[in-house]
Structures are given as structure tokens and as C-alpha cells.
Amino acid sequence: MAACTAAPQDQYYLLSSTQAPASSATGQGMVVGIGPVSIPSHLDRSMIVTRSSSNRLNVLSGHRWAEPLDENINRILVENFDHTGKASRLETYPWTSRAGVDVQVIVDIDRFERQPDGNVLLSARWKLVAFESGVVKASNSYEKTGAPNGSDVESTVSAMSDLLADLSGEIANYVP
């Protein structure tokens, strides 16, 4: 009898671009390189992680990222940034030396998970670097929470996507 019961299938999730495209691409000739994006090692896994307390994590079996989380975040930052119209071209890290990147966006994520209160927290540090000279043009920390529309994992991932769109918009404000 036990052999007849099917194990529940894993469900796979991706972050998505939620930022609306700019009305017109203003791309002022700036080539922006997005990445690298770093995430804490406890998030660097295929299963989705939430917090049940400040010191306890829950690894959600059966709920997996469809691609490595850092790669998904980087790709969504590129898509969101593209919608701002702030660049004539975007490059994804790692790019070739021939790419001609003018400024690089580096993002270090410290926290990015559903919290015990049900909200999603994104805590990150970012910097905008002139690629040729290495001069930091702008840097800031980002910490915001978003409320999912439900208590399910898909609502959590949607709220995470919304926070990435907000972070992208904040960074884009510093690009000349």
C-alpha cells in the first residue's frame, strides 16, 4: 500500500520583473553592468528559506528555486533596470572586457526571506562604480519589507519580486 502513494511533486519558483517599462527609453549612452550579486550562504540553496524567528530558519521542502537564487536576482535586476530607461545598453556580470561598461552595479544581499510576521525583508548594500577608474559614484544600504498578498510561497516570491523592483528603481535614481 505504501508504494502506491505518490510523493508530492516539488514546486519551482522564479522571481519576476514587476517594474513597468519606461514610457520611452531615454538611454543616455551609458552602458551599465549589473553584478555581481552576492547572497548569504544560507540562501544559496535550491530550496526556499524562511525565518521562524531571529535565530531559526525553515527550509521549505518541496518548494524550490528554478535556478540559483543569485543568478535569478541578477537577471531580474537587469530586467528591472532595463525598464527604467537609464541605460543605452545593459551587461550582465561577468561581461567581457570588450563590453565597454561605463558603470557597474554591485549588490550584496544580507537578508532576503519571509519573516516570522509574514512580511518579506530585503536587506542589502549596493554601490555604483565607475568601471574604468574603480571610483565609487554612489553607495547605499537598502532595507524594506513587503507584505505578500497571501501566506503561500507564491505570494512570498511575488513580494520578493516587488522588493527587487523597488531596489532597482532606487539604484537607477543614482545613474546619471
PyMOL commands that place a pseudoatom at each C-alpha (Angstrom):
pseudoatom trace, name=CA, resn=MET, resi=1, chain=A, elem=C, hetatm=0, pos=[0.000, 0.000, 0.000]
pseudoatom trace, name=CA, resn=ALA, resi=2, chain=A, elem=C, hetatm=0, pos=[2.739, 2.466, 0.913]
pseudoatom trace, name=CA, resn=ALA, resi=3, chain=A, elem=C, hetatm=0, pos=[4.329, 2.034, -2.503]
pseudoatom trace, name=CA, resn=CYS, resi=4, chain=A, elem=C, hetatm=0, pos=[1.113, 3.198, -4.179]
pseudoatom trace, name=CA, resn=THR, resi=5, chain=A, elem=C, hetatm=0, pos=[1.108, 6.641, -2.619]
pseudoatom trace, name=CA, resn=ALA, resi=6, chain=A, elem=C, hetatm=0, pos=[2.818, 9.234, -4.774]
pseudoatom trace, name=CA, resn=ALA, resi=7, chain=A, elem=C, hetatm=0, pos=[5.250, 11.615, -3.166]
pseudoatom trace, name=CA, resn=PRO, resi=8, chain=A, elem=C, hetatm=0, pos=[4.195, 15.244, -3.593]
pseudoatom trace, name=CA, resn=GLN, resi=9, chain=A, elem=C, hetatm=0, pos=[5.937, 16.877, -6.516]
pseudoatom trace, name=CA, resn=ASP, resi=10, chain=A, elem=C, hetatm=0, pos=[8.329, 19.740, -5.944]
pseudoatom trace, name=CA, resn=GLN, resi=11, chain=A, elem=C, hetatm=0, pos=[7.098, 23.161, -6.980]
pseudoatom trace, name=CA, resn=TYR, resi=12, chain=A, elem=C, hetatm=0, pos=[9.532, 25.549, -8.661]
pseudoatom trace, name=CA, resn=TYR, resi=13, chain=A, elem=C, hetatm=0, pos=[9.578, 29.340, -8.381]
pseudoatom trace, name=CA, resn=LEU, resi=14, chain=A, elem=C, hetatm=0, pos=[11.270, 32.255, -10.125]
pseudoatom trace, name=CA, resn=LEU, resi=15, chain=A, elem=C, hetatm=0, pos=[11.464, 35.887, -9.174]
pseudoatom trace, name=CA, resn=SER, resi=16, chain=A, elem=C, hetatm=0, pos=[9.949, 38.121, -11.830]
pseudoatom trace, name=CA, resn=SER, resi=17, chain=A, elem=C, hetatm=0, pos=[10.294, 41.637, -13.123]
pseudoatom trace, name=CA, resn=THR, resi=18, chain=A, elem=C, hetatm=0, pos=[7.417, 43.678, -11.755]
pseudoatom trace, name=CA, resn=GLN, resi=19, chain=A, elem=C, hetatm=0, pos=[8.591, 47.106, -12.808]
pseudoatom trace, name=CA, resn=ALA, resi=20, chain=A, elem=C, hetatm=0, pos=[6.637, 48.632, -15.703]
pseudoatom trace, name=CA, resn=PRO, resi=21, chain=A, elem=C, hetatm=0, pos=[8.691, 49.605, -18.768]
pseudoatom trace, name=CA, resn=ALA, resi=22, chain=A, elem=C, hetatm=0, pos=[9.625, 53.281, -19.053]
pseudoatom trace, name=CA, resn=SER, resi=23, chain=A, elem=C, hetatm=0, pos=[7.415, 55.255, -21.426]
pseudoatom trace, name=CA, resn=SER, resi=24, chain=A, elem=C, hetatm=0, pos=[10.418, 55.839, -23.644]
pseudoatom trace, name=CA, resn=ALA, resi=25, chain=A, elem=C, hetatm=0, pos=[13.960, 54.575, -23.462]
pseudoatom trace, name=CA, resn=THR, resi=26, chain=A, elem=C, hetatm=0, pos=[15.999, 57.624, -22.602]
pseudoatom trace, name=CA, resn=GLY, resi=27, chain=A, elem=C, hetatm=0, pos=[19.280, 55.638, -22.571]
pseudoatom trace, name=CA, resn=GLN, resi=28, chain=A, elem=C, hetatm=0, pos=[21.777, 58.462, -22.471]
pseudoatom trace, name=CA, resn=GLY, resi=29, chain=A, elem=C, hetatm=0, pos=[24.604, 56.433, -23.945]
pseudoatom trace, name=CA, resn=MET, resi=30, chain=A, elem=C, hetatm=0, pos=[25.519, 54.907, -20.576]
pseudoatom trace, name=CA, resn=VAL, resi=31, chain=A, elem=C, hetatm=0, pos=[26.423, 51.211, -20.544]
pseudoatom trace, name=CA, resn=VAL, resi=32, chain=A, elem=C, hetatm=0, pos=[25.530, 49.725, -17.171]
pseudoatom trace, name=CA, resn=GLY, resi=33, chain=A, elem=C, hetatm=0, pos=[26.891, 46.417, -15.928]
pseudoatom trace, name=CA, resn=ILE, resi=34, chain=A, elem=C, hetatm=0, pos=[24.750, 44.649, -13.347]
pseudoatom trace, name=CA, resn=GLY, resi=35, chain=A, elem=C, hetatm=0, pos=[26.562, 42.365, -10.930]
pseudoatom trace, name=CA, resn=PRO, resi=36, chain=A, elem=C, hetatm=0, pos=[27.962, 40.622, -9.203]
pseudoatom trace, name=CA, resn=VAL, resi=37, chain=A, elem=C, hetatm=0, pos=[25.167, 39.917, -6.756]
pseudoatom trace, name=CA, resn=SER, resi=38, chain=A, elem=C, hetatm=0, pos=[26.131, 38.106, -3.579]
pseudoatom trace, name=CA, resn=ILE, resi=39, chain=A, elem=C, hetatm=0, pos=[23.769, 36.308, -1.226]
pseudoatom trace, name=CA, resn=PRO, resi=40, chain=A, elem=C, hetatm=0, pos=[24.392, 34.713, 2.177]
pseudoatom trace, name=CA, resn=SER, resi=41, chain=A, elem=C, hetatm=0, pos=[25.292, 31.038, 2.068]
pseudoatom trace, name=CA, resn=HIS, resi=42, chain=A, elem=C, hetatm=0, pos=[22.125, 30.055, 3.953]
pseudoatom trace, name=CA, resn=LEU, resi=43, chain=A, elem=C, hetatm=0, pos=[20.105, 31.313, 0.968]
pseudoatom trace, name=CA, resn=ASP, resi=44, chain=A, elem=C, hetatm=0, pos=[22.430, 29.745, -1.592]
pseudoatom trace, name=CA, resn=ARG, resi=45, chain=A, elem=C, hetatm=0, pos=[20.440, 26.532, -1.969]
pseudoatom trace, name=CA, resn=SER, resi=46, chain=A, elem=C, hetatm=0, pos=[17.745, 25.190, -4.228]
pseudoatom trace, name=CA, resn=MET, resi=47, chain=A, elem=C, hetatm=0, pos=[15.042, 25.148, -1.536]
pseudoatom trace, name=CA, resn=ILE, resi=48, chain=A, elem=C, hetatm=0, pos=[13.290, 28.323, -0.430]
pseudoatom trace, name=CA, resn=VAL, resi=49, chain=A, elem=C, hetatm=0, pos=[14.229, 29.549, 3.041]
pseudoatom trace, name=CA, resn=THR, resi=50, chain=A, elem=C, hetatm=0, pos=[12.034, 31.466, 5.501]
pseudoatom trace, name=CA, resn=ARG, resi=51, chain=A, elem=C, hetatm=0, pos=[12.560, 32.609, 9.084]
pseudoatom trace, name=CA, resn=SER, resi=52, chain=A, elem=C, hetatm=0, pos=[10.518, 31.407, 12.031]
pseudoatom trace, name=CA, resn=SER, resi=53, chain=A, elem=C, hetatm=0, pos=[12.490, 33.568, 14.489]
pseudoatom trace, name=CA, resn=SER, resi=54, chain=A, elem=C, hetatm=0, pos=[15.579, 35.762, 14.519]
pseudoatom trace, name=CA, resn=ASN, resi=55, chain=A, elem=C, hetatm=0, pos=[17.755, 32.714, 15.008]
pseudoatom trace, name=CA, resn=ARG, resi=56, chain=A, elem=C, hetatm=0, pos=[15.838, 29.958, 13.248]
pseudoatom trace, name=CA, resn=LEU, resi=57, chain=A, elem=C, hetatm=0, pos=[15.440, 29.251, 9.550]
pseudoatom trace, name=CA, resn=ASN, resi=58, chain=A, elem=C, hetatm=0, pos=[12.947, 26.970, 7.832]
pseudoatom trace, name=CA, resn=VAL, resi=59, chain=A, elem=C, hetatm=0, pos=[13.980, 25.226, 4.645]
pseudoatom trace, name=CA, resn=LEU, resi=60, chain=A, elem=C, hetatm=0, pos=[10.772, 24.578, 2.716]
pseudoatom trace, name=CA, resn=SER, resi=61, chain=A, elem=C, hetatm=0, pos=[10.983, 21.090, 1.289]
pseudoatom trace, name=CA, resn=GLY, resi=62, chain=A, elem=C, hetatm=0, pos=[9.000, 20.789, -1.896]
pseudoatom trace, name=CA, resn=HIS, resi=63, chain=A, elem=C, hetatm=0, pos=[9.403, 24.497, -2.713]
pseudoatom trace, name=CA, resn=ARG, resi=64, chain=A, elem=C, hetatm=0, pos=[12.481, 25.146, -4.819]
pseudoatom trace, name=CA, resn=TRP, resi=65, chain=A, elem=C, hetatm=0, pos=[14.077, 27.919, -6.811]
pseudoatom trace, name=CA, resn=ALA, resi=66, chain=A, elem=C, hetatm=0, pos=[14.034, 27.062, -10.522]
pseudoatom trace, name=CA, resn=GLU, resi=67, chain=A, elem=C, hetatm=0, pos=[17.552, 28.499, -10.924]
pseudoatom trace, name=CA, resn=PRO, resi=68, chain=A, elem=C, hetatm=0, pos=[20.285, 29.564, -8.495]
pseudoatom trace, name=CA, resn=LEU, resi=69, chain=A, elem=C, hetatm=0, pos=[18.903, 32.459, -6.458]
pseudoatom trace, name=CA, resn=ASP, resi=70, chain=A, elem=C, hetatm=0, pos=[21.869, 34.798, -7.048]
pseudoatom trace, name=CA, resn=GLU, resi=71, chain=A, elem=C, hetatm=0, pos=[21.552, 34.304, -10.828]
pseudoatom trace, name=CA, resn=ASN, resi=72, chain=A, elem=C, hetatm=0, pos=[17.783, 34.879, -10.678]
pseudoatom trace, name=CA, resn=ILE, resi=73, chain=A, elem=C, hetatm=0, pos=[18.258, 38.085, -8.658]
pseudoatom trace, name=CA, resn=ASN, resi=74, chain=A, elem=C, hetatm=0, pos=[20.910, 39.345, -11.088]
pseudoatom trace, name=CA, resn=ARG, resi=75, chain=A, elem=C, hetatm=0, pos=[18.684, 38.631, -14.092]
pseudoatom trace, name=CA, resn=ILE, resi=76, chain=A, elem=C, hetatm=0, pos=[15.694, 40.372, -12.517]
pseudoatom trace, name=CA, resn=LEU, resi=77, chain=A, elem=C, hetatm=0, pos=[17.804, 43.393, -11.578]
pseudoatom trace, name=CA, resn=VAL, resi=78, chain=A, elem=C, hetatm=0, pos=[18.839, 43.621, -15.249]
pseudoatom trace, name=CA, resn=GLU, resi=79, chain=A, elem=C, hetatm=0, pos=[15.215, 43.369, -16.420]
pseudoatom trace, name=CA, resn=ASN, resi=80, chain=A, elem=C, hetatm=0, pos=[14.022, 45.924, -13.869]
pseudoatom trace, name=CA, resn=PHE, resi=81, chain=A, elem=C, hetatm=0, pos=[16.890, 48.259, -14.667]
pseudoatom trace, name=CA, resn=ASP, resi=82, chain=A, elem=C, hetatm=0, pos=[16.111, 47.967, -18.369]
pseudoatom trace, name=CA, resn=HIS, resi=83, chain=A, elem=C, hetatm=0, pos=[12.597, 49.203, -17.636]
pseudoatom trace, name=CA, resn=THR, resi=84, chain=A, elem=C, hetatm=0, pos=[13.956, 52.406, -16.063]
pseudoatom trace, name=CA, resn=GLY, resi=85, chain=A, elem=C, hetatm=0, pos=[15.327, 53.646, -19.395]
pseudoatom trace, name=CA, resn=LYS, resi=86, chain=A, elem=C, hetatm=0, pos=[18.536, 54.789, -17.678]
pseudoatom trace, name=CA, resn=ALA, resi=87, chain=A, elem=C, hetatm=0, pos=[20.968, 52.904, -19.920]
pseudoatom trace, name=CA, resn=SER, resi=88, chain=A, elem=C, hetatm=0, pos=[21.548, 52.597, -23.617]
pseudoatom trace, name=CA, resn=ARG, resi=89, chain=A, elem=C, hetatm=0, pos=[22.781, 49.056, -23.008]
pseudoatom trace, name=CA, resn=LEU, resi=90, chain=A, elem=C, hetatm=0, pos=[22.951, 46.635, -20.098]
pseudoatom trace, name=CA, resn=GLU, resi=91, chain=A, elem=C, hetatm=0, pos=[25.534, 43.943, -19.484]
pseudoatom trace, name=CA, resn=THR, resi=92, chain=A, elem=C, hetatm=0, pos=[25.206, 41.017, -17.103]
pseudoatom trace, name=CA, resn=TYR, resi=93, chain=A, elem=C, hetatm=0, pos=[28.127, 40.062, -14.875]
pseudoatom trace, name=CA, resn=PRO, resi=94, chain=A, elem=C, hetatm=0, pos=[30.521, 38.581, -15.805]
pseudoatom trace, name=CA, resn=TRP, resi=95, chain=A, elem=C, hetatm=0, pos=[30.978, 40.539, -19.020]
pseudoatom trace, name=CA, resn=THR, resi=96, chain=A, elem=C, hetatm=0, pos=[33.898, 40.571, -21.398]
pseudoatom trace, name=CA, resn=SER, resi=97, chain=A, elem=C, hetatm=0, pos=[36.468, 43.365, -21.386]
pseudoatom trace, name=CA, resn=ARG, resi=98, chain=A, elem=C, hetatm=0, pos=[35.147, 44.369, -24.815]
pseudoatom trace, name=CA, resn=ALA, resi=99, chain=A, elem=C, hetatm=0, pos=[31.714, 45.129, -23.366]
pseudoatom trace, name=CA, resn=GLY, resi=100, chain=A, elem=C, hetatm=0, pos=[32.609, 48.775, -22.690]
pseudoatom trace, name=CA, resn=VAL, resi=101, chain=A, elem=C, hetatm=0, pos=[30.827, 49.042, -19.338]
pseudoatom trace, name=CA, resn=ASP, resi=102, chain=A, elem=C, hetatm=0, pos=[30.679, 52.619, -18.011]
pseudoatom trace, name=CA, resn=VAL, resi=103, chain=A, elem=C, hetatm=0, pos=[29.284, 51.930, -14.541]
pseudoatom trace, name=CA, resn=GLN, resi=104, chain=A, elem=C, hetatm=0, pos=[28.875, 48.740, -12.572]
pseudoatom trace, name=CA, resn=VAL, resi=105, chain=A, elem=C, hetatm=0, pos=[26.155, 47.985, -10.030]
pseudoatom trace, name=CA, resn=ILE, resi=106, chain=A, elem=C, hetatm=0, pos=[27.343, 45.658, -7.243]
pseudoatom trace, name=CA, resn=VAL, resi=107, chain=A, elem=C, hetatm=0, pos=[24.765, 44.282, -4.803]
pseudoatom trace, name=CA, resn=ASP, resi=108, chain=A, elem=C, hetatm=0, pos=[25.433, 42.422, -1.547]
pseudoatom trace, name=CA, resn=ILE, resi=109, chain=A, elem=C, hetatm=0, pos=[22.265, 40.945, -0.077]
pseudoatom trace, name=CA, resn=ASP, resi=110, chain=A, elem=C, hetatm=0, pos=[22.274, 40.320, 3.659]
pseudoatom trace, name=CA, resn=ARG, resi=111, chain=A, elem=C, hetatm=0, pos=[18.672, 39.141, 4.212]
pseudoatom trace, name=CA, resn=PHE, resi=112, chain=A, elem=C, hetatm=0, pos=[16.011, 38.135, 1.706]
pseudoatom trace, name=CA, resn=GLU, resi=113, chain=A, elem=C, hetatm=0, pos=[13.344, 35.904, 3.173]
pseudoatom trace, name=CA, resn=ARG, resi=114, chain=A, elem=C, hetatm=0, pos=[9.863, 35.807, 4.657]
pseudoatom trace, name=CA, resn=GLN, resi=115, chain=A, elem=C, hetatm=0, pos=[9.980, 36.841, 8.303]
pseudoatom trace, name=CA, resn=PRO, resi=116, chain=A, elem=C, hetatm=0, pos=[8.093, 35.366, 11.291]
pseudoatom trace, name=CA, resn=ASP, resi=117, chain=A, elem=C, hetatm=0, pos=[5.443, 38.116, 10.960]
pseudoatom trace, name=CA, resn=GLY, resi=118, chain=A, elem=C, hetatm=0, pos=[4.705, 37.008, 7.371]
pseudoatom trace, name=CA, resn=ASN, resi=119, chain=A, elem=C, hetatm=0, pos=[6.341, 40.003, 5.682]
pseudoatom trace, name=CA, resn=VAL, resi=120, chain=A, elem=C, hetatm=0, pos=[9.289, 39.675, 3.335]
pseudoatom trace, name=CA, resn=LEU, resi=121, chain=A, elem=C, hetatm=0, pos=[12.517, 41.519, 4.216]
pseudoatom trace, name=CA, resn=LEU, resi=122, chain=A, elem=C, hetatm=0, pos=[15.156, 42.622, 1.735]
pseudoatom trace, name=CA, resn=SER, resi=123, chain=A, elem=C, hetatm=0, pos=[18.278, 43.987, 3.371]
pseudoatom trace, name=CA, resn=ALA, resi=124, chain=A, elem=C, hetatm=0, pos=[21.141, 44.806, 1.023]
pseudoatom trace, name=CA, resn=ARG, resi=125, chain=A, elem=C, hetatm=0, pos=[24.090, 47.075, 0.350]
pseudoatom trace, name=CA, resn=TRP, resi=126, chain=A, elem=C, hetatm=0, pos=[24.811, 48.340, -3.132]
pseudoatom trace, name=CA, resn=LYS, resi=127, chain=A, elem=C, hetatm=0, pos=[27.314, 50.528, -4.901]
pseudoatom trace, name=CA, resn=LEU, resi=128, chain=A, elem=C, hetatm=0, pos=[27.600, 52.155, -8.293]
pseudoatom trace, name=CA, resn=VAL, resi=129, chain=A, elem=C, hetatm=0, pos=[31.196, 52.045, -9.508]
pseudoatom trace, name=CA, resn=ALA, resi=130, chain=A, elem=C, hetatm=0, pos=[32.817, 53.840, -12.456]
pseudoatom trace, name=CA, resn=PHE, resi=131, chain=A, elem=C, hetatm=0, pos=[34.166, 50.764, -14.190]
pseudoatom trace, name=CA, resn=GLU, resi=132, chain=A, elem=C, hetatm=0, pos=[37.359, 52.214, -15.712]
pseudoatom trace, name=CA, resn=SER, resi=133, chain=A, elem=C, hetatm=0, pos=[38.577, 54.098, -12.631]
pseudoatom trace, name=CA, resn=GLY, resi=134, chain=A, elem=C, hetatm=0, pos=[37.034, 51.983, -9.879]
pseudoatom trace, name=CA, resn=VAL, resi=135, chain=A, elem=C, hetatm=0, pos=[35.709, 55.144, -8.199]
pseudoatom trace, name=CA, resn=VAL, resi=136, chain=A, elem=C, hetatm=0, pos=[32.531, 54.553, -6.180]
pseudoatom trace, name=CA, resn=LYS, resi=137, chain=A, elem=C, hetatm=0, pos=[29.986, 57.025, -7.599]
pseudoatom trace, name=CA, resn=ALA, resi=138, chain=A, elem=C, hetatm=0, pos=[27.245, 56.180, -5.109]
pseudoatom trace, name=CA, resn=SER, resi=139, chain=A, elem=C, hetatm=0, pos=[26.541, 53.604, -2.438]
pseudoatom trace, name=CA, resn=ASN, resi=140, chain=A, elem=C, hetatm=0, pos=[23.773, 52.985, -0.009]
pseudoatom trace, name=CA, resn=SER, resi=141, chain=A, elem=C, hetatm=0, pos=[22.081, 50.401, 2.119]
pseudoatom trace, name=CA, resn=TYR, resi=142, chain=A, elem=C, hetatm=0, pos=[18.553, 49.224, 1.463]
pseudoatom trace, name=CA, resn=GLU, resi=143, chain=A, elem=C, hetatm=0, pos=[16.192, 47.660, 3.965]
pseudoatom trace, name=CA, resn=LYS, resi=144, chain=A, elem=C, hetatm=0, pos=[12.489, 47.369, 3.323]
pseudoatom trace, name=CA, resn=THR, resi=145, chain=A, elem=C, hetatm=0, pos=[9.716, 44.921, 3.969]
pseudoatom trace, name=CA, resn=GLY, resi=146, chain=A, elem=C, hetatm=0, pos=[6.875, 43.940, 1.697]
pseudoatom trace, name=CA, resn=ALA, resi=147, chain=A, elem=C, hetatm=0, pos=[3.584, 42.307, 2.563]
pseudoatom trace, name=CA, resn=PRO, resi=148, chain=A, elem=C, hetatm=0, pos=[2.665, 39.250, 0.496]
pseudoatom trace, name=CA, resn=ASN, resi=149, chain=A, elem=C, hetatm=0, pos=[-0.929, 39.044, -0.756]
pseudoatom trace, name=CA, resn=GLY, resi=150, chain=A, elem=C, hetatm=0, pos=[-1.283, 35.642, 0.910]
pseudoatom trace, name=CA, resn=SER, resi=151, chain=A, elem=C, hetatm=0, pos=[0.502, 33.185, 3.147]
pseudoatom trace, name=CA, resn=ASP, resi=152, chain=A, elem=C, hetatm=0, pos=[1.520, 30.793, 0.361]
pseudoatom trace, name=CA, resn=VAL, resi=153, chain=A, elem=C, hetatm=0, pos=[5.007, 30.524, -1.114]
pseudoatom trace, name=CA, resn=GLU, resi=154, chain=A, elem=C, hetatm=0, pos=[3.979, 32.014, -4.462]
pseudoatom trace, name=CA, resn=SER, resi=155, chain=A, elem=C, hetatm=0, pos=[2.737, 35.189, -2.707]
pseudoatom trace, name=CA, resn=THR, resi=156, chain=A, elem=C, hetatm=0, pos=[6.031, 35.346, -0.824]
pseudoatom trace, name=CA, resn=VAL, resi=157, chain=A, elem=C, hetatm=0, pos=[8.038, 35.101, -4.065]
pseudoatom trace, name=CA, resn=SER, resi=158, chain=A, elem=C, hetatm=0, pos=[5.832, 37.800, -5.626]
pseudoatom trace, name=CA, resn=ALA, resi=159, chain=A, elem=C, hetatm=0, pos=[6.530, 40.137, -2.672]
pseudoatom trace, name=CA, resn=MET, resi=160, chain=A, elem=C, hetatm=0, pos=[10.248, 39.394, -3.076]
pseudoatom trace, name=CA, resn=SER, resi=161, chain=A, elem=C, hetatm=0, pos=[9.983, 40.394, -6.740]
pseudoatom trace, name=CA, resn=ASP, resi=162, chain=A, elem=C, hetatm=0, pos=[8.294, 43.656, -5.757]
pseudoatom trace, name=CA, resn=LEU, resi=163, chain=A, elem=C, hetatm=0, pos=[11.126, 44.482, -3.363]
pseudoatom trace, name=CA, resn=LEU, resi=164, chain=A, elem=C, hetatm=0, pos=[13.715, 43.829, -6.095]
pseudoatom trace, name=CA, resn=ALA, resi=165, chain=A, elem=C, hetatm=0, pos=[11.818, 46.220, -8.380]
pseudoatom trace, name=CA, resn=ASP, resi=166, chain=A, elem=C, hetatm=0, pos=[11.926, 48.872, -5.663]
pseudoatom trace, name=CA, resn=LEU, resi=167, chain=A, elem=C, hetatm=0, pos=[15.657, 48.308, -5.104]
pseudoatom trace, name=CA, resn=SER, resi=168, chain=A, elem=C, hetatm=0, pos=[16.287, 48.570, -8.857]
pseudoatom trace, name=CA, resn=GLY, resi=169, chain=A, elem=C, hetatm=0, pos=[14.425, 51.865, -9.017]
pseudoatom trace, name=CA, resn=GLU, resi=170, chain=A, elem=C, hetatm=0, pos=[16.370, 53.248, -6.071]
pseudoatom trace, name=CA, resn=ILE, resi=171, chain=A, elem=C, hetatm=0, pos=[19.710, 52.352, -7.657]
pseudoatom trace, name=CA, resn=ALA, resi=172, chain=A, elem=C, hetatm=0, pos=[18.617, 53.729, -11.041]
pseudoatom trace, name=CA, resn=ASN, resi=173, chain=A, elem=C, hetatm=0, pos=[17.991, 57.131, -9.433]
pseudoatom trace, name=CA, resn=TYR, resi=174, chain=A, elem=C, hetatm=0, pos=[21.765, 57.437, -8.921]
pseudoatom trace, name=CA, resn=VAL, resi=175, chain=A, elem=C, hetatm=0, pos=[22.723, 56.694, -12.517]
pseudoatom trace, name=CA, resn=PRO, resi=176, chain=A, elem=C, hetatm=0, pos=[23.466, 59.915, -14.400]
for i in range(1, 176): cmd.bond("trace and resi %d" % i, "trace and resi %d" % (i + 1))
show_as sticks, trace
zoom trace
